[in-house]
Amino acid sequence: METVLKEKISELFVKNKFKIFNNDPDEVKALRETAFADFLRLDFPTIKWEAWKNTDLKKVLDRDYNFYFEPAKEHIDIEKVFQCEVPDFDTHIISLYNGWYVYRDKPLTKLPDGTILGSFARAMEEYPEIILKHYNQYAKENKNGLNSLNTAYAQDGIFIYVPDGVETYKTIQMVNILNKEDNLFVQNRNLVIVGKNSKLTLVHCDDSHNHKSSFTNTVTEVFMDEGAKVDHYKLQNLNNITSLINSTFFYQSANSNLTSFAISLNGGLIRNDIRITLDGEGSNADINGLYLVDKEQHVDNQVFVDHAKPGCTSNELFKGILDDQSTAVFNGHILVRKDAQKTNAYQKNRNVLLSDKATVNAKPFLEIYADDVKCSHGATVGQLDDEAMFYIKSRGISEYNAKLLLMYAFAAEVINKITIVPLKDRIDDLVKKRLRGELAICDQCVLHCRNQEKIYDFNIDMSKI
Amino acid sequence: MEKDNNNIIQEVTRNDYKYGFVTNIEMETAPKGLNEDIIRYISNKKNEPDFMLQFRLKAYERWKNMIQPNWAHLKVPPIDYNEIIYYAAPKKKKELGSLDEVDPELLATFSKLGISLEEQKRLSGVAVDAVFDSVSVKTTFSETLQKHGIIFCSFSEAVQKHPDLVKQYMGSVVPPGDNFFAALNTAVFTDGSFCYIPKGVRCPVELSTYFRINSAGTGQFERTLIIADEGSYVSYMEGCTAPQRDENQLHAAVVEIVALKDAQVKYSTVQNWYPGDKNGKGGVYNFVTKRGMCKGNNSKISWTQVETGSAITWKYPSCVLLGDNSVGEFYSVAVTNHHQQADTGSKMTHIGKNTRSTIISKGISSGVGNNSYRGLVKILRRAENSRNFSQCDSLLLGDKCGAHTFPYIDAQNSTSIVEHEATTSKISDDQLFYCKQRGISTENAIGLIVNGYAREVLKQLPMEFAVEAQKLLTISLEGSVG
């Protein structure tokens, strides 16, 4: 069946070439052609691939998806569709609706500090020299069918440019909203450029507002110039039949500093592919992840840290709680290149299994070619500590509450690292709810669930009743 | 000091492989190449019953459709399987009755290796089965063992004398088509050791096999089968060497262990095949499949290995923990120097309830060697309360070598606990400084630190081996400096 989808994609590509290529500069057109050839050759990843061994896309690719090569004509009042429900969370929201930038026709927003935000397609027209310098520079190393497909197909996405020496005072929130009454196959391409000694806090959300099974294949490239600091949060609020392949590429220059969070609470199949290149001395990456999954959910966190230059540090912490038949994959790969001496790299993955039907696949992997390094990794799979349980119970706390307390404490190690206070409180709240089993998917959550009055539309043809 | 260290490294580099001599002994060899006729030839030569031939042919059929695995972190030059001689045996004049009848040239070879069959027999109480170019030449101590009902003989002898046991257990742990090298071995293996410990018997001596590749252009394909019946115990040792040659030689062995209820098997290896010269020329390709099955409840299999030889090592001694409360252990020290490459580790498959496994792996890389640990811990759904602890440490000596860790954890049971930890480091200047200011030379200090680093594994080895292993470690590494 995957071949059916592949055929459909290749047919559509040929048929809609003029729409996809649109106003692209020639270089980008050429890039798309090669990427498309790559996709045809590489195909969708299968479980025969080492990196995809535990994430089987077959079932999701068997579904029929629709592709759109033009944004819908309808007028969208994005403020009505999407309201960020994190209390007191003051952000600058830029949204994609079904994969298209909402205010596509308007020029790019230019903030007073010089930061430029807006549609990726639009940026390609207005700032081709910036785009060409960075576009596909960081993602090209990771050759797989989905990335190639994204390069070939993606028509829109978000573009953020922070000039040198600017500290963005407001958090920028990128939101991709899926809301269409058919199975969408969406491909976004985002490019974030952070100048020298600049600072950016970025929250990247994927939301679905329907009960259709969509497939989102997002590629985000983040370029960090010398001394840049980026705080990156990846959240999603998707229904349980949606698939999200989220590939994020960070390129770090000297003395840059990255903190990244991948928090997976809701979604059917989620794969966070985080690839970091530490290509400058003294750069530092902190990569954190938290996943609380149940039912048939599948979360796959792939983290690749490439220590290309000496004196860099990286620190990974991924924790997960699994219930029901859910599955989680952690695949951490640290590569220390020959001359990357004085490297410190740490990796930690801890999992708690609550049910006998849940599965964890962990592969913390070190590849080291330099000798003056300190690297360590650890992975554990287990249950809550019996002794701790006993201790709490001996203080008169019921087993149920003791369990909640311990699970919460387990997750809190990651949550406490979040520096945006309103966001931290919100996630904290959600995790607690989730642990209590109060967080049903219909609550439409991650950033939304304060809005209890939200009305859902069901398209019922009244005349037939 | 830097200069000093370099000198020492060079000295070590010049250290010759002391087992690199060739024995001139009349050999009987099969023609080069691999095809059905060769397999029939081998089977016929060994006068095997039909089930053996069918077993070999089945494996060959499977092998033909397999490709050499390339997933390991190794650079394996292409191997032409048709350029290898699959059968080489010392020419036999007549059946050997006692040690006196063994070719004196052969005996000399083994005493040169420090495996004096005669001496071993008398002094150390270790029963030895010596395998010379794939053919078992002599098993000592058989009579003593027979008193306890223990069968310890060459594989070919077992096929003739105990076909039922062979038929029942051969291939039950490593099936003919298990992997490329196992299938190759199954098709062409010429000899090996066979061992059966009857119910409730605690084997009074350590059993030992010594493997030696001698002829040029031959591959060594031996097969070991150990069956520990209910409540029995055996400690088994394996050692190996090969002459120094410029060409690469292939060694693809299979070891199968079956531990029935309450049985315990301890398997120790000191692997010292010729590693090639310092430019990476020559050396043995060591592609070995070792697997133990804890079939009965409360059984235990423990692997200990010291890997210092071979140009390429591809070896994953594993345990299938089928019986409830069964235990699997893996202790390993792997050293790579010069151009040596090693991809080794263990696989623990937890199937039964309350099964436990421990993996302790110590990798040491120096020169331009690459040393990888690759392991899998798999906890199946019904393996309740199972427990695994893995620790794999790497020590880097020099900035041109590589150390890698590829642990896989698949856990499907919520009552099980899996822990994995690993560190990579070099010998710290602090440690060296401390030793040196106590008047210990750099060379000795490194020997001390490396031996201390590997202690946890070395202490698992039987005494006879521990001494050899410690010496080997020092030879391979003294003077290298991180």
Interface residues (C-beta under 8 A of the other chain):
Chain A: E50 K338 Q341 N351 L353 L354 S355 D356 K357 A358 T359 V360 N361 A362 K363 P364 F365 L366 E367 I368 Y369 A370 D371 D372 V373 K374 C375 S376 H377 G378 A379 T380 V381 G382 Q383
Chain B: W71 H73 I379 R381 S394 L396 L397 G398 D399 K400 C401 G402 A403 H404 T405 F406 P407 Y408 I409 D410 A411 Q412 N413 S414 T415 S416 I417 V418 E419 H420 E421 A422 T423 T424 S425 K426 G482
